[in-house]
């Protein structure tokens, strides 16, 4: 054996074990590993630790376990810590939607701290090193460091364990692989973490969701008005098959009854939408109970607890606070199963379940031995029994560690708005999760938005302002609080909608359809009627901060998406043959006109903040 345990992958310098342990917030204590017959071992006053390194088919696994002398409220074990690691690119991925930011280390002009979970991809000289932990590992690893020119400083691979009641801890296996094909590494990771093999042979139906335009102002009347408009449109009616009422229909989180904006009740609405030919959908935050709900006031034995074992406000969003339900309590199970059985019996066939990761913020549960990766499956199990095959579930703020057995679709992007900076921020998260689409679930990149000053005749286009809750009494007209939800140009909307199509998953409109003008309706009709292909490969994913070239497989051809994210014009060259595509003809998707193939190549001068989406036959 070597003097110290280390990871050696082709094309990368050795990662030598440098471990430290912090318990209950104390200063980290260094772990001194010693070789033995079973691998490596270390001891501290808090307990003993075992490490086994195995290599098979070019993959290196680090399996760590420990025995504490007594349970600890909080434990953080840093397994690997590398002061300096040379690299050209780093791509950390999060355990849930959004939170994915790539860094081109050859062009970065300032240092940037990053944190990832589950997956970390580091590229050097065209070769990618993948560091990963499995979905069902109990406690996902954190990958953190500081990106800078030429590499990563203080690269750490950390296992945080919070409020786990046991003394025996088996950490998830930390795996290392390297390849000249980073895409295949991600696709293999999806294969390994697929609990249930699903088929996605039937093209997904498009939908309409109330949230982005209406937010909490949604009413029964407006839902039906949009549904009627879609049902009468010659194109939209053929493709938009689902109407989803998002947040705003309920009395409060935890009391899931219609409020005064839905005077006829939710069963009436389900029947009306079904009569019109739509599949009714409904939004829930099943883990949340607001302070004025009856659960919080009376049935607080259903709530997860603080470190001191009292109900705690673990949920917060837009300055709304709430408790979280304890899914290990029998009473909670019965409540959720009854709730979703009732709404499935009303006729709802699609449930968007949101704010799921809030449950992780609660320190204590009735079952002190429950692992964090078990919480969402425990929450979903009674819901799944309640719907009894009559509806499908979309996980929003859904941790990928919960697996794919009970969800049909999963949000991969952060909240989107018809704003350029929102689209840019979301791009990396949407495209970097190509590996999960139509393999684990249907990727949901969030809404396909079509409204702007150019595409809508809406006098209230900018009336809603979601930032008002953050204005303090002493604030003096902060510019950041004057936030508009729709500021895009048509060219920018084409980029947003092209990214939705590139995701190859769910397509959900979220505009007030009755006030879109012909330009806006053209965009809406095009995006919902487009063929749903495979998730596009972001060809420069491992080279850039934000991919600019995408190739998407269709049934009988390909789509090429080229995006200029910058603020100056740029010339794009794309050679389909270099990617195994022999194109006989090309059509511009948004302009609906033929495109010349110059010696088989595509050449475009792209204006700032614009794209070209080309379909090849």
Secondary structure, DSSP 4 states (H G I P E B T S, - for coil): --SS-EE--TTS--EEEEEEEEETTPPPEEE--EEETTEEEEEETTEEEEEEEEEETTEEEEEEEEEESS--SEEEEEEEEEEEEE-SEEEEE-SSSS--EEEETTT--S-EEEEEESEEEEEETTEEEEEEE-TTSSSPEEEEEEEETTEEEEEEEEEEEES---SEEEPPPEEEEEES-HHHHHHHHHHHT-SS-----SPPPEEEESHHHHGGG--HHHHHHHHHHHHHSTTHHHHEEEEEE-TTSEEETTEEEE-TTSTT-HHHHHHHHHHTT-EEEEEE-TTEEETTSHHHHT-GGGB-B-TTSSB---EEETTEEEEEB-TTSHHHHHHHHHHHHHHHHHT--EEEE--GGGGGG--B-SSTT--HHHHHHHHHHHHHHHHTTSSEEEESS--GGG-SSS-SEEE-S----BSHHHHHHHHHHHHHTGGGBTTTBEEE---B---STTTB--TTTTT--TTGGG--TT----GGG---SB---HHHHHHHHHHHHHHTSB-EE-S-GGGB-HHHHHHHHHHHHS---SPPEETTTTT-SS--EEEEEETTEEEEEEEE-SSS-EEEEEEGGGGT---S-EEETTTTEE---BTTEEEEEEPTTEEEEEEE-
